[in-house]
Amino acid sequence: MNVSAITVGTWAIGGAGWGDVDRKESVDAIRAMLQNGVNFIDTAPIYGMGYSEEVVAEAIKGIARDSFQIATKVGLCWGMDSEKGWRDNGRVNIYREVDLSLQRLGTDYIDMYLIHWPDGKTPIDETIGALNSLVKIGKIKHFGVSNWDEAMILEGEKTGPISAIQPPYSMVNRSQEALMKFAKDRDIGTMTYGSLGAGILTGTIREVPNWDPRDIRFNFYDFYKEPKFSKVQKLLKAMDKIANERGVPLSQVTINWSTQNPLVDTALLGVRNPREAEENCKALDWMLTDEEIAYLNQAIADNLDF
């Protein structure tokens, strides 16, 4: 797969747990990313219980299908009669979900199909075997895994070729660097999520936000709570130096730190509107120097514990 250095991330576009999200702005944001050189869109059924995939479908309508690629996921389930979702990476569920995703996305095939999370019960050979069969019949072109560890990937490779992993990775979360190096050594692609730290690495949030306590950013990430929040703020002040010298938004410093890392093939960036989309894409018009990267890495080491 020949993918752009950044990918349209659509978790927030799904709306659920991310505050107010406007559908038209979301559609326009995705289109703006595509118009500015991005050729990869990442989504998942669980983002808004199908809503995100439907927004993606609206955004790509009328655009040549071979001009972009789509990644979506499988294995996180929900139901009207269940208060909590569940995980299912079994063959039957994979066959069920892929057809639903194809229908919502309005496409004949998915370029990258990812197992969203381990389910702790399905034999890995069953999961990978089901994905292999979807490749053979043309419903998906490639498959990968998200949130899997090395042992699971090695086990999966006994049944079929895992093309990509999707780990969390950013200045405020470097916990998966060893896994990313492992993947690179095996010629497995890396598509990293949380690249902007769920917004904290854009520099627009300098005080602990007064969001709904159920907001995903409070509960999925650890850097919106003390003591890490204050440590991140010290990092942002160090990043401000480069942003001010360059005359660029802080988000572009963040994006370049990720995309210039050889461990990262493509970095997922969430967008809510065309302005954010265009700002993100302009980050690729320039590059950090080796000295600036070293300065940022030292600031990370000085302020965060990894």
C-alpha positions as CSV (number, residue, x, y, z in Angstrom):
1,M,0.0,0.0,0.0
2,N,1.3,3.4,-0.9
3,V,-0.2,5.6,1.8
4,S,0.3,9.3,2.7
5,A,2.4,10.3,5.7
6,I,-0.8,11.3,7.5
7,T,-4.2,9.6,7.6
8,V,-7.6,11.0,8.3
9,G,-8.6,9.7,11.8
10,T,-12.4,9.6,12.4
11,W,-12.9,8.5,16.0
12,A,-14.0,12.0,17.1
13,I,-16.1,12.3,14.0
14,G,-18.1,9.4,15.3
15,G,-19.3,11.9,18.0
16,A,-20.0,9.6,20.9
17,G,-18.1,10.8,23.9
18,W,-16.2,13.5,22.0
19,G,-18.4,16.6,22.7
20,D,-20.2,18.4,19.9
21,V,-19.5,17.2,16.4
22,D,-21.1,18.7,13.3
23,R,-21.8,16.3,10.4
24,K,-21.3,18.8,7.6
25,E,-18.1,20.1,9.1
26,S,-16.9,16.5,9.4
27,V,-17.7,15.7,5.8
28,D,-15.9,18.9,4.7
29,A,-12.9,18.1,6.9
30,I,-12.4,14.6,5.3
31,R,-12.7,16.1,1.8
32,A,-10.3,18.9,2.7
33,M,-7.7,16.3,3.8
34,L,-8.2,14.4,0.5
35,Q,-7.9,17.5,-1.5
36,N,-4.6,18.4,0.2
37,G,-2.8,15.2,-0.6
38,V,-4.0,12.7,2.0
39,N,-5.0,9.3,0.5
40,F,-5.9,7.2,3.6
41,I,-9.0,7.3,5.8
42,D,-9.3,5.3,9.0
43,T,-12.6,4.5,10.6
44,A,-14.4,1.8,12.6
45,P,-17.9,0.6,13.1
46,I,-17.8,1.3,16.9
47,Y,-17.1,5.0,16.3
48,G,-20.6,6.3,16.9
49,M,-22.1,2.8,16.4
50,G,-21.8,3.0,12.6
51,Y,-22.1,6.8,12.3
52,S,-18.5,7.4,11.5
53,E,-18.5,5.0,8.6
54,E,-21.7,6.7,7.3
55,V,-20.0,10.1,7.4
56,V,-17.0,8.7,5.6
57,A,-19.3,7.3,2.9
58,E,-20.9,10.8,2.5
59,A,-17.5,12.4,2.2
60,I,-16.1,10.1,-0.5
61,K,-19.2,10.0,-2.6
62,G,-18.4,11.1,-6.1
63,I,-14.6,10.8,-5.6
64,A,-12.7,8.2,-7.7
65,R,-12.3,5.1,-5.5
66,D,-8.8,4.4,-6.7
67,S,-7.6,7.8,-5.5
68,F,-7.9,7.0,-1.8
69,Q,-7.8,4.0,0.6
70,I,-9.9,3.1,3.5
71,A,-9.1,1.3,6.7
72,T,-11.9,0.1,9.0
73,K,-12.0,-2.4,11.9
74,V,-13.8,-5.4,13.3
75,G,-14.5,-7.0,16.6
76,L,-16.0,-4.4,18.9
77,C,-19.8,-5.1,19.0
78,W,-22.8,-3.4,20.4
79,G,-26.5,-4.1,20.7
80,M,-29.7,-2.3,21.7
81,D,-30.4,-4.7,24.6
82,S,-26.8,-4.5,26.0
83,E,-25.6,-1.7,28.2
84,K,-22.0,-2.6,27.5
85,G,-20.3,-3.6,24.2
86,W,-18.3,-6.8,23.8
87,R,-15.5,-8.1,21.7
88,D,-15.8,-10.9,19.1
89,N,-13.1,-11.8,16.7
90,G,-14.7,-15.1,15.7
91,R,-15.2,-16.1,12.0
92,V,-19.0,-15.7,12.0
93,N,-18.8,-12.2,13.4
94,I,-16.1,-11.1,11.1
95,Y,-18.2,-12.3,8.1
96,R,-21.2,-10.4,9.5
97,E,-19.3,-7.2,10.3
98,V,-17.5,-6.8,7.0
99,D,-20.7,-6.8,5.0
100,L,-22.2,-4.2,7.4
101,S,-19.1,-2.0,7.0
102,L,-19.1,-2.3,3.2
103,Q,-22.8,-1.3,3.2
104,R,-22.3,1.7,5.5
105,L,-19.2,2.9,3.6
106,G,-20.9,2.4,0.2
107,T,-17.9,0.6,-1.3
108,D,-17.2,-2.8,-2.8
109,Y,-14.0,-3.4,-0.9
110,I,-11.9,-2.3,2.1
111,D,-8.2,-1.6,1.6
112,M,-7.1,-2.4,5.2
113,Y,-9.2,-4.4,7.6
114,L,-8.0,-4.3,11.2
115,I,-8.8,-6.4,14.2
116,H,-9.7,-3.7,16.6
117,W,-8.8,-5.4,19.9
118,P,-8.0,-8.9,21.1
119,D,-11.1,-10.6,22.4
120,G,-9.3,-13.1,24.7
121,K,-11.3,-16.1,23.6
122,T,-11.2,-16.7,19.8
123,P,-8.2,-18.8,18.6
124,I,-5.9,-16.6,16.6
125,D,-5.8,-19.0,13.7
126,E,-9.6,-18.7,13.4
127,T,-9.4,-14.9,13.2
128,I,-6.6,-14.8,10.7
129,G,-8.1,-17.6,8.7
130,A,-11.4,-15.6,8.3
131,L,-9.4,-12.5,7.2
132,N,-7.5,-14.7,4.7
133,S,-10.8,-15.8,3.2
134,L,-12.0,-12.2,2.8
135,V,-8.9,-11.4,0.9
136,K,-9.5,-14.3,-1.5
137,I,-13.0,-13.3,-2.3
138,G,-12.1,-9.6,-2.7
139,K,-14.0,-8.0,0.1
140,I,-10.7,-6.7,1.7
141,K,-7.3,-6.2,0.1
142,H,-5.1,-6.4,3.2
143,F,-5.5,-7.0,6.9
144,G,-3.8,-6.0,10.1
145,V,-4.2,-5.7,13.9
146,S,-4.6,-3.0,16.5
147,N,-3.6,-3.2,20.1
148,W,-2.0,-6.7,19.7
149,D,1.3,-7.6,21.3
150,E,4.4,-9.4,19.7
151,A,3.4,-12.9,20.8
152,M,-0.1,-12.5,19.2
153,I,1.3,-11.2,16.0
154,L,3.8,-14.0,15.7
155,E,1.0,-16.5,16.3
156,G,-1.1,-14.8,13.7
157,E,1.6,-14.9,11.1
158,K,1.5,-18.7,11.2
159,T,-1.9,-18.5,9.5
160,G,-1.6,-15.4,7.3
161,P,0.4,-12.3,6.5
162,I,-0.3,-9.4,8.9
163,S,0.3,-6.3,6.8
164,A,0.0,-3.5,9.4
165,I,-0.3,-2.7,13.1
166,Q,-2.1,0.3,14.6
167,P,-0.6,1.2,18.0
168,P,-1.0,4.4,20.0
169,Y,2.0,6.7,19.6
170,S,2.8,10.4,20.2
171,M,5.1,12.6,22.3
172,V,2.9,11.8,25.3
173,N,2.6,8.1,24.7
174,R,5.8,6.2,23.6
175,S,4.9,3.0,25.3
176,Q,4.7,1.0,22.0
177,E,8.1,1.9,20.5
178,A,9.4,-1.6,21.0
179,L,6.4,-3.1,19.2
180,M,6.9,-0.6,16.4
181,K,10.5,-1.6,16.0
182,F,9.5,-5.3,16.0
183,A,7.0,-4.6,13.2
184,K,9.6,-2.7,11.2
185,D,12.0,-5.6,11.4
186,R,9.2,-7.9,10.0
187,D,8.2,-5.5,7.2
188,I,4.9,-4.8,8.9
189,G,3.4,-1.3,8.3
190,T,2.8,1.0,11.2
191,M,-0.2,3.4,11.4
192,T,-0.2,5.2,14.7
193,Y,-3.3,6.6,16.5
194,G,-3.5,9.3,19.1
195,S,-0.9,11.3,17.1
196,L,-2.1,14.6,18.4
197,G,-2.6,13.3,21.9
198,A,-6.4,13.6,21.5
199,G,-5.9,17.4,21.1
200,I,-3.5,18.1,23.9
201,L,-0.5,18.3,21.6
202,T,-2.2,21.0,19.5
203,G,-1.4,23.5,22.3
204,T,-5.0,24.7,22.4
205,I,-5.7,23.1,25.8
206,R,-3.6,24.7,28.5
207,E,-5.9,24.2,31.5
208,V,-7.6,21.0,32.7
209,P,-10.8,21.1,30.6
210,N,-14.3,21.2,32.1
211,W,-15.7,18.4,29.9
212,D,-18.4,15.8,30.7
213,P,-16.8,13.3,33.1
214,R,-17.8,10.6,30.5
215,D,-15.8,12.2,27.8
216,I,-13.5,9.6,26.1
217,R,-10.5,11.9,26.4
218,F,-10.7,11.7,30.2
219,N,-11.2,8.0,30.3
220,F,-9.1,6.5,27.5
221,Y,-6.1,8.7,27.9
222,D,-4.0,9.4,31.0
223,F,-2.6,12.9,30.1
224,Y,-5.8,14.9,30.8
225,K,-5.5,14.1,34.5
226,E,-2.9,15.1,37.1
227,P,0.0,14.6,37.5
228,K,0.6,14.0,33.8
229,F,-1.4,17.0,32.6
230,S,1.0,19.4,34.3
231,K,4.0,17.5,32.9
232,V,2.6,17.8,29.4
233,Q,2.1,21.5,29.9
234,K,5.8,21.9,30.6
235,L,6.5,20.0,27.3
236,L,4.2,22.3,25.4
237,K,6.2,25.3,26.6
238,A,9.3,23.7,25.2
239,M,7.5,23.0,21.9
240,D,6.3,26.7,21.8
241,K,9.9,27.7,21.2
242,I,10.1,25.9,17.9
243,A,6.5,26.8,16.9
244,N,7.3,30.5,17.5
245,E,10.6,30.4,15.7
246,R,9.0,28.7,12.8
247,G,5.9,30.8,12.8
248,V,3.7,27.7,12.6
249,P,0.9,26.2,14.8
250,L,2.1,23.9,17.6
251,S,0.1,21.0,16.0
252,Q,2.5,21.1,13.0
253,V,5.5,20.6,15.3
254,T,3.7,17.6,16.8
255,I,2.8,16.1,13.4
256,N,6.4,16.4,12.0
257,W,7.9,14.9,15.1
258,S,5.8,11.8,14.3
259,T,5.9,11.6,10.6
260,Q,9.7,12.2,10.4
261,N,10.2,9.2,12.7
262,P,11.2,6.2,10.6
263,L,9.1,3.9,12.8
264,V,5.9,5.6,11.7
265,D,4.6,4.9,8.2
266,T,1.4,7.0,8.6
267,A,0.1,9.0,11.5
268,L,-3.7,9.2,12.2
269,L,-4.9,12.7,12.8
270,G,-8.4,13.5,14.0
271,V,-10.1,16.5,12.3
272,R,-13.4,18.2,13.0
273,N,-13.4,20.9,10.3
274,P,-11.7,22.1,7.1
275,R,-9.5,24.6,8.9
276,E,-8.0,21.8,11.1
277,A,-7.6,19.6,8.0
278,E,-5.7,22.2,6.0
279,E,-3.5,23.1,9.0
280,N,-2.6,19.5,9.5
281,C,-1.7,19.0,5.8
282,K,0.5,22.1,5.7
283,A,2.7,20.5,8.3
284,L,4.2,18.4,5.5
285,D,5.4,21.6,3.7
286,W,8.4,21.8,6.0
287,M,10.6,19.5,8.2
288,L,12.1,19.7,11.6
289,T,15.9,19.7,11.7
290,D,17.9,17.0,13.5
291,E,18.7,19.6,16.1
292,E,15.0,20.5,16.7
293,I,14.1,16.8,16.9
294,A,16.9,16.3,19.5
295,Y,15.6,19.3,21.4
296,L,12.1,17.9,21.5
297,N,13.2,14.4,22.5
298,Q,15.2,16.0,25.4
299,A,12.1,18.0,26.4
300,I,10.1,14.8,26.5
301,A,12.7,13.0,28.5
302,D,12.9,15.9,31.0
303,N,9.2,16.1,31.6
304,L,7.6,12.7,31.0
305,D,8.3,9.3,32.4
306,F,8.6,6.5,29.8
